[in-house]
């Protein structure tokens, strides 16, 4: 699960997208939106255990998500 707080609410034509990173390759872990309170919980979608990834990033993407990161990175971290 990914829990976020204090992210800005985006216009309806944009969403946040979680990227799982392994060996420099980014795979989508899901797309999500936040409300006025900036809070949401995302069930991460992954074909592999999260421990097999090096890190993660969250970018702003067109609604529905992108095949690869195209927008501004707003969060990142290491596992």
C-alpha atoms as one frame of an Amber mdcrd trajectory, in Angstrom:
protein
   0.000   0.000   0.000   1.068   3.562  -0.679  -0.330   6.201   1.673   0.097
   9.835   0.674  -0.795  13.006   2.510  -0.535  16.695   1.619  -0.289  16.244
  -2.145  -2.060  18.941  -4.115  -5.385  18.182  -5.742  -4.870  18.035  -9.510
  -7.170  19.223 -12.313  -9.485  16.421 -13.565  -7.353  15.765 -16.656  -4.304
  14.783 -14.532  -3.516  12.065 -11.977  -0.538  10.894  -9.984   1.240   7.737
 -11.127   3.453   5.494  -9.005   6.564   4.076 -10.669   8.442   1.063  -9.313
  12.137   1.196 -10.244  14.463  -1.762 -10.786  17.812  -1.492 -12.557  16.788
   1.935 -13.895  13.596   0.584 -15.492  10.286   2.113 -14.361   7.106   0.059
 -14.190   3.724   1.501 -13.285   2.496   0.591  -9.821  -0.852   2.354 -10.217
  -2.583   5.649 -10.867  -4.334   7.704  -8.192  -5.944  11.019  -7.341  -6.229
  12.931  -4.086  -9.068  15.107  -2.826  -8.946  18.537  -1.259  -7.287  17.058
   1.852  -4.373  15.707  -0.249  -4.786  12.185   1.171  -5.293   8.778  -0.428
  -4.343   5.120  -0.113  -3.270   3.172  -3.216  -3.115  -0.594  -3.470   0.161
  -1.047  -5.359  -0.087  -3.189  -8.489   3.042  -5.269  -9.040   3.836  -8.599
 -10.686   6.817  -8.970  -8.355   7.509  -8.509  -4.651   8.258  -4.904  -3.745
  11.526  -6.073  -2.188  12.729  -6.862  -5.735  12.646  -3.142  -6.638  15.294
  -0.547  -5.850  12.987   2.413  -5.343   9.922   4.317  -6.444   8.795   7.633
  -7.857   5.501   9.469  -8.244   4.880  11.761 -11.206   2.001  13.869 -12.469
   0.577  12.261 -15.632  -2.449  12.620 -17.901  -5.604  11.049 -16.429  -5.433
   7.274 -16.775  -1.640   7.220 -16.620   1.222   6.956 -19.095   3.353   4.139
 -20.493   6.384   5.856 -18.967   7.017   8.880 -16.768   6.406  12.147 -18.627
   5.447  14.642 -15.930   6.904  16.359 -12.918   8.273  14.049 -10.190   6.671
  14.890  -6.836   7.885  11.990  -4.656  10.735   9.494  -4.723  12.437   7.079
  -2.407  14.427   3.889  -1.996  13.290   0.509  -0.712
